[in-house]
Amino acid sequence: AMDGLPIAEGAGSCGSAAFRKAPVVVQDVACDPLMQECRAQLLAHGLRACWSTPVLSSTGEVLAVFAIYRRQPGAPQAGDLALIEAALRLARIALARARAEAALVSSEARFRELAENINDVFYNVDAASHGVRYVSPAYEKIWGRSCQSLYASPGSHIEAVLPEDRAVLARADELNAQGHDSDVEYRIVSPKGQMRWIRDRSYPVRNAAGAIERVV
């Protein structure tokens, strides 16, 4: 990884490989000038050769450096080069996945920060099972029911809707299932008997295959 790695020409084989964005082969740690700063430490561990290859992103950014250390001086042979190339492919996949997961976590954190600090209700419902993936805390203020009650019993929010208005919600569900957005209004009654008008805007979200995956 790049954390703490000095990137400069002459900063060992790894730092130099990252700086050059190209492989660096040190055939003999004992005499190669690139290894001056770390020579004593490597020799103390009996390491005599180092082959460093940068792991580059599709845009040419250095993501990490893959290095092989050997106890005998020498350059990589055909089998070694094949091993390095295979390791690089796996490293690129692993790093890309880690970055994507980190970006997703950051995105979800930003969404929750927004959703949990406004008065509108955000919800995310699975299109197939109708299970509630997420509902923001404003649900408890507007509906007067706990978010946990909705997670435990998806669809229980309809119990608060006036019977004569429930057909509006059913129509919205039909539109979403057909891949259309919906924008409807209906009335609810809280457990304390307060009547409120709700404007409910829903949007179907498709997966990579084009199927409707969830409604938000």
C-alpha positions, 0 to 999 in steps of 0.5 A: 500500500502507499501509506507511509511509502516515500515516493522519490527517485532513490527511495529504495526500489519501491519508492523509486517504482512508485515515482517512475510508475514502472518496475524497478529491479534491484539485482543486488541490494549490497551494491545498488545505489537505490538501496542505500537507505535501507541496505543495512536493514535488508542485509540484516534479514538476509535479503539480497534482491528486490523486484518492485512493480507499481500497481496502477489504476486505469488512469495511471494513478499509483495505488500500491507497489508489489515487491518480491524480495529474494535471498540470492542476488539476481533478476526475475526469470520468465516464471517470476515475471508471470507470478508478478503479473498474476499478483498485479491483476489480483491486487488491482481487483482487490484495491478497486473493490476496497475503494468502491466499498470505501466510497459506498460507506462514505456515500451512505454516511452522507445520505444518513447525515442528510436523511436523519436531520431533515423533516421529510421521510426517506424510505427505501423498499425492496421491490420484490419482498416489499421489505423496508430497507431504510426509513428515516427518523422523521417517520416517527415524528410524522406518523407517530409510530416507531421506525422499528415497527415499520421494519418489523411489519412492512406496510404497517404505515398503511394502517394510519391512512384513511380507508377512503385514501388507500386506493391512492396508495395502491395506484402509486404502487402500481405505477412504481411496479410498472417503472413509473414515478408516482406523486400522490397525496393522502391523509393519515391519522396518528395514534393520538388522533391527529390528521395530517396530509401527506405528499408521497413521491416515489421513484423505482430504481433499477439494477444493472440488468434493468429490473426494478430493484427497489422503490425510494 
